[in-house]
Each structure stands twice: as C-alpha cells, then as structure tokens.
Amino acid sequence: MSLAAYCVICCRRVGTSTPPPERNTYWRDVRNIIKFTGSLILGGSLFLTYEILALKKSLTLDTQVVEREKMKSYIYTPTGSLDKRENYGITYQARKELHKAVRKILATSAKIFRSPFADTFSTVDVEDHEVAVWLLLRRSRAGNKAVRAQAVQELSQVHHWHDYQYKIIAQAGDLRTLTGLARSKESDLRFFLPPPPLPSLKEDYCIEEELRQLLSSLPQTDLDECIQYFTSLALSESSQSLAAQKGGLWCFGGNGLPYAESFGEVPSVTVEMFCLEALVKHSEIATHCDQIEARGGLQLLQRLYRLHKDCPSVQRNILRIIGNMALNEHLHSTIFCSGWVSILAEAMKSPQIMEASHAARTLANLDRDTVREKYPDGVYVLHPQYRTSQPIKADVLFIHGLMGAAFKTWRQQDNERTLLEKISEDEAKYTTCWPKTWLARDCPALRIISVEYDTSLSDWRARCPMERKSIAYRSNELLGKLRAAGVGDRPVIWVSHSMGGLLVKKMLLEASKKPEMNAVINNTRGMIFYSVPHHGSHLAEYSVNIRYLLFPSLEVKELSKDSPALKTLHDDFLELAKDKNFQVLNFVETLPTCIGSMIKLHVVPVESADIGIGDLIPVDVNHLDICKPKRKDAFLYQRTLQFIRETLAKDLEN
C-alpha cells in the first residue's frame, strides 16, 4: 500500500466520531506515519516529496490556530460531557494535553511568587512574552504599598497585550489589584472578568418577593422612624396602592423649585423602588450590612441591576447600597468575589456623571491601598475620581439647597436645553455638572466634593412624613460624614446654594465648639454663597400664608424672617468669620423665579443675601440659575474661579 493511501485511511479514521475498538489507535497510527516519513526523509527519496505533500493536503490543520493556542496561558474548561463517545479520539487527547498545560502554568506561577527576587526568571520555564505579565502580577501583590501602586499604574497603561494576557491578570489578580485597576482611568476593561453566573431562576420566581423577604429578614427594632416607614411600605403595600398615595412622595429633587405644576400628577412607583429605598437606609447600619450579605443580597442586587439597565434611578439606589456596604472593610472580599468590582469598573467609564460618581464612591471605599478617607452615603468625589499622581492640596465642597441634588444643582444653565439636545453631548458645549467638568480642569490640584441630603418644601411632599429634620440636625449629620471623608485635613472652601449656605454656617459653628473638629475650622479658608437667605426668604412667608397648598416643612419654616434661630445663626457666624478671617463671596439673584405655573416669586432679595462681609454681587438671573453659569467664559463662573484661586493661592503654591 502506498504512503498516500495509508495516510488517507488513517485520516478518515481520525475524523470519524465512532469509538474505536482499541484505545489510542488513532494516535498510534499517526505516530507510525511520522516514523515512516522520518525514515524516508533520511533516505532522501524524491518520491518522498510527493507523498509528504499528499499527506499535508490530507491533514487540513489550521496552523494559525495552533500558533495562537500555544501562546495562551489561560484555559476555560467547560463542564465534562456524559457522552462516552467524547472520551476518545482527538478531543479526549487534546483535553489531556490542555490539562497538562494548565498544571504547568500553575507550577510556573507558584515559582514566580515564591521567588525572593522579582526579576529572577532564570529557573522558571516561561516564554519571554510572558515575563512582563507575571512580573507585574507579582509586584501588584508585594508587601510594600508603593510597589503595589506602581505595578497597578504600569498595568493600567498597557494597551498592546493579547486578550489572554489581560485574562491572566483578570483571573489571578486579587481585590487590591483589580480595585486599583478599576480606579485607573486608562485601564482596559479586559482586565475584568464577567461577574460569576447568578443562580438559575425558577419558573415562579418573583424578584419583588425576594426583595420583600430580604427586608423582612433584617432587624426591625430600634430603627429610625424613616427606616421603619419605608420598610413597612415595601413589605405591606402593592404597586397600585403605593402609586395612589400622596402624589409627591417620590420627589428625588435635583430640579429645583418648579414642582407645583405636577401636584395633580401621580408618579409611577414600584415596589422595587420602595424596597431599595428601605435597603439604602438599612445599609447605613453596619450590622444590617452583614445581614444583607449573609442572605444573598449582593447577588440579588446584581440581578436587579442587570434587569433595570434602562432605569438609572434603580441602578443609582443599588450603587448607594453597595457603596454603604463597602464602608465595612470585612465585607470587601465578599463584594469582590460576587463580581461587583467588574460592574463598577464599567460604570466608572459611563458618560453619565451620576452613574460614574456613584461607582467612584464605592470603589474609593474599597480602595484601602491609596484612599485613607471613607465616603458615607451622600458624599461624592467629583474630582479626582480615579487614582492620580497629581498631589491634592485643597478641598472645595459643594452644598445644594432646598429640593437640590449633588449633581443637577450644579449643571450648566439649561434654558435652551431643546437646542442643546440637538448637539452631541460635547462637554465643551454643555455640562451636567460644571464643578466636575470645568473646575476640575482649571484647578486639577483640588479635591472637589459634592454633598447630597434630602429636603422638601412641604410636609405633603416629604419622602418620609415622619422626617422633621432641622438645620441643626442636618448640619451635625453632614459634619460627621464630611469629617469621615477627610474634610479638614486640607485647606477648604465651601460653596453653597440657598439653604445649603445656612447648613455651612451651622456646620462651622458646631465644629468650632468641638475640639475633635478643630481641623475643620483651622483649615477653612473661605466660602461662596449663591443666594443664601441669611436674613430669611419670602418663600417662607408665602408658604405660611397659603398653608393649605404647601404645608411648609420645618426647613422652610426656619427660613422665615422673624425666625429667632436664623438671627442667632447669622450673628454667631458673623463673629466667627471675622475672628478667623474667612474670605467670603456672595452672589444674589435679581429676577423672580417661576414656581410651577402658579407662583412667581423673588426667593432671596438682595438685602437678605448680604451677610455683612465680603463682596456682594447681584446677577441678572433667578434663584435657580444663580448657581448655573451659561458658559465657561460667563462672569458667574469666572468670578467663582478667580475667588477660589486667590483664596487658595498660598496653599496651591506649596
């Protein structure tokens, strides 16, 4: 029989799927071919050339695939089949060889990590192109924090590797390494594996019921009244009955005062949202975070996060919960193993400022290698959100007012939004948060923080009817959160709008009375007030006169001109500001504000915005737009920037 004919028969055998009568027959036949061919090569026969070409033509192997595969250092092995026919032939033998390769890779990595010298690879059987991967991986696990940070930085700057090399880091990287990569701006998302598969669902699975069960399993005693309120609603009410309750219950704020026009509208409310709001409150308690984790809450929230990809409000509340849980370091490994770091890494690259900022807060709480501070719920770093080599020399804090929000309050003036929406989302033309977009670029050495807290104009529209928080209560609450975030460790400038300015004054007065808060006072350099009602607001008077419409909240009542608390606050702060030589800049509106379609009101008149020190600058805008510059070159922003630079000049030079 000729060699060609023999090869054809053998090749047909190899291709068949029927189990052979004798184990390893295929491979023995192929070895015989190679031996026979080798002997003919030594003989130098011309006939051999023809037969070898015939053999090559018969064996159709994709050599490019082979070359690619031999360069790989990672293998995903699928679940083994129960079909015995697959335990023979090329597939079976290939699996054996691949498993051998896996064992070799594991042995290689073990040698590298045991080696006392980071650059010693002479005793390790590893290809040259693999050295950088394993060396950086080893350094990212070094005992020295600076070495780890440098290794992560070098990894984040890699953009020329093959996919499998990124996957090596993804599979072998630990919590510190991958959290650092998630917080590195240029990191490739291939460094992150998809989250582990979630448990398969039963046919009668109901995610609302799962949320209810999680809530009902949490402690229900000795809780804040609002936690009890949201928990009871989520556990006892249906979606239909929730939607029928007090029309404005779910006003998240962020759009300012014009809400009266929607008094007759009933918002769409779901049980999931009430459950999440309750879980946000529960997650502020450390022991409850342990309960949420122990009962599978991380996986449940991940399923809900995926299910509501097109619902930002749901996703934001979920990220708030994960961010609160990340305040507890003993939960970090569980959060990491459940796949949340991969989700957060992707969210960090979102063009949506709110989504990216929520992810940045959570990752900062996870990153104990480079972040000393912890960021409680409602405290968001707008800059720098990533790891940076730029030294941070001062802090600028933004505090919104009534019905405001950490991001939307500080957006660019949007009177021409319909026109701007036709333009691509170019930050040079429109920004949804000018402190993050404009100020961060003009002053990169600043840490820019925005604070969010719940407020309401009326008890009728309060998110929690039992919530009666005075300015004094809120100031103490915020002061504690800001101190945990490291506010006071650097020079500080406070920027506030409307009632936010009263909170700033109250926080500084409270800090001046507490020895442990002395750093906050000593490092405060100045403040910018955007239409702050130092002497009261017409809004409070108007609300009291039409009590049947607004049912003014405690916050609004405290803004009345005849409020003794407001006068005491003003006098005490003025004395403190003069004693500490705080630099002050005041802006005030000159135009009335339209509150819905029924009310037109000059919220803060010039005489009320005059604190008695610093410059007072009237601006031809209304109360809502006083903190929203039209453009980056507008006077409102440029004067703000000038004040910050001049006030922090000495600190930024050092």
Steps between C-alpha positions, in 0.01 A plus 500: 500500500636846412569758769234732362232233509599402853483861613154549350370194685651618826370853459149372434528296817606805699202698372239239589288545809447125566697366797793289382526138599837556663597799718754748354494332156481836326806642665700180441415522127611861484826417681561220247455750219756734658752220555460369147525848356815569704674194362424605144633850571832353601501302176458816296256344257342730244184293526482608863437863402185408312373280781567765766308757298214254470507448876500876561204541270307225676562632850321838494626663819464875558856584600405854595266362763779281633735798522243705683413223741857423596545864607207485742553464871139472608239236436128489567398135529131433434297256702583143401255315280328181604529369145761221514572538130672829578752324724696374201674647201657838443262686735583274791872512439495877452328546835768293668772714345320821597468387859871429502558855375279640775700315765821633347369859510398464864840358589669786313296765681576335833873517430473866407312596815736297721811654344670749737620709206235671286710501186629141522349277233803288416366199691148533365387341175313799355501664159653848460166654406354380832764655726342847519157359586618283787750755626235774524256258657756404762586862575129586534496259796817629663505580868599860433202726425701730272622204292143374462375842391779534243427153359130582463587827328723317252229242438245773431724646232526173306307512173696262276449162664310205355161419648633202690760714677228731636311187607799377697477812717121475510515145634803529727456859624385557856263757651765770537633459147166499320354778714807707414455423130131594521608835647762559228367714218674329209445139610377257238168336593648165391669496840161415651321168471121499473330451838440137599178351359201562720291203617244385245146621560195291571194541281305673776790727603398853601774754569259721695434211736875439539548865597214479747650189659839668529343803669288292734810309613676818616463626859188712539546635852684809627494655153470857380136591432565547129665157471192350661276701269665390175536142618133472596391647168715260302378200700131579518397693193447406137619702203147627435435620854841663521434701186171622644662647812605863544577622153849636556643232725774411253645839425873429491589866451765635271277718284464785745175663604264460200299203615160658568387440143503125566282511811218322322720232346551158654856370456569145392624320809605138524553266790863458392564871552350498849699190589820658374433822689451297816819301430694824453397600852576156642843494332601805706510264801811278506331198658221513243761494221621168642145368488450618141819321393424181691156471339625528143429870461807564283381248240139617519600864448720397209207325333285809552779724367515299177123484471466880517779607264272769358387636836773729645311573822485129587867449418605804703322373811664160455842664474420703812439176690821337374690821582366494855592134541853581375547722805543173693843360415419145609248484213749602231602148400136391469414802288800421281423128465140572404622689191411855599846642423456405134161672490639810670798515262261520207276753674803723567541546125137603452446841337220557753651702786263363764567135414876552486500694828301235687743235374798720591375536858465122543841424349663767717352329806644169375843644418679491834841504330488863385193650671505584872157660509161332496204646315162451673171511312444841339869602482633481143845581366466677167877530460725306501285193448796292383838432654734785416862603547384864524541612864172624647562822693153626593130410511201680350160387631166558326182503714163530322183659636130417525389236250852490359735212420872425498526517121203671336518810720840575349415443135544758227207736452254312279244751380586398145505128571291410195765657281787343690347153476540518124872539549712199587583472869817705477615620843646811338145600399296371793581345835268330744734585790734794454710439818599159360548613140625860515646551848687168502679596178581852615618389846621138481666519844159524671288223644144597405221353713126537456259420782142377469232494769121471493292817528144600423297817474190347650416217733238393248772415252758374748656166412462397862205666680657432841822675403520835680865593466604847602803684364680418826427127462610489135815699566616253767420208272690648204791616713561145621488364145736765367749445779501127419578602142809687620360852475718718722824320419568754223408865435127528425268728305124454544267572205128502574164585344192627687434306821831316449675818615313489831616142545860605434480774762343265754760227431786741558347630820451145629858410401632801691347358820652152467873445559504199268374724218758777543672393178188592302501855637875550478513387137195691379621778271173643374155445356288592197129561559258481204180681606510382861212646707710614796209714621210283384307441180169612351444133419442426867252786536315395187481138617356596836234722342380224268550219747213305345708457182856442613484391864849648553764262628718569801785608270278763337364625831855557624554737207242750626630852552380508858663167584707542821716202405591662167601827666711322762667296227585813305642691795709210631643416159587861422702516820678173417573606140656828609702330772639235262533743208292287263492630143141538376341550157123551464289475183132591496220476243313805371223321305189323636468122481204320345387223734291287272229677305334667798766681703757766407723601786823684579631228729806674651508880478827693498468616861463141623805376304724766656685323778692813601851395390660437164384606154128492411443461125147525350449286188211528252372145547234331713549294815547172314753628248717697744725193535479393135735696269393529137847426368849442628600856403195650675563749783329278757749217451807712437446702818452178696822358355688820580388491864606137542842559345569815699379359831706182460799662328747436782374146558518406132855634469637288784 
